[in-house]
Amino acid sequence: MRHFVAVAVLALAVSGFARAEDVGQIKVAKGTVHVERDGKRLPAMVGMPIRQSDTLITGVDGAAGVTFSDNSLLSTGPNSVLVVDLYMFDSTTHAGKFDASLKKGTLAVVSGKIVKQTPGAMRVRTPAAIMGVRGTDFLVQVDEPAK
């Protein structure tokens, strides 16, 4: 019996550890949408978990919406590349930090509990600027440089 309890506790610990990597979930995926993770390009599907270091890529006809564990909502439009650089969130205290990089395309954000707890704890980087998020919602567009 003790062996069974030890195995059950270990299984719960391992499953909790694996789920701890998931920081969000794809709620909308239209057109061509991929997630780059660990050097692999995966087709994005509704319900797919998003992890720190993931890159969300939309094609010419693509759009995606992600809900994070602090209830932040990020939506990307066509031809977008968004990287989740850093995501930490304590669901008890709502303390955390959220850094993302928009390499190109469009991004709409409705900030969640992290920003409500600590204004400025969310940052979005673009090739030209870094925005510290203190409010609740905003839009960003990064155009490709003229050739």
Sequence and secondary structure as in RCSB ss.txt:
>XXXX:A:sequence
MRHFVAVAVLALAVSGFARAEDVGQIKVAKGTVHVERDGKRLPAMVGMPIRQSDTLITGVDGAAGVTFSDNSLLS
TGPNSVLVVDLYMFDSTTHAGKFDASLKKGTLAVVSGKIVKQTPGAMRVRTPAAIMGVRGTDFLVQVDEPAK
>XXXX:A:secstr
 HHHHHHHHHHHHHHHHHHHTEEEEEEEEESSEEEEETTEEEE  TT EEETT EEEE TT EEEEEETT  EEE
E TT EEEEEEEEE TTT  EEEEEEEEEEEEEEE  HHHHHSTT EEEE SS EEEE SSEEEEEE     
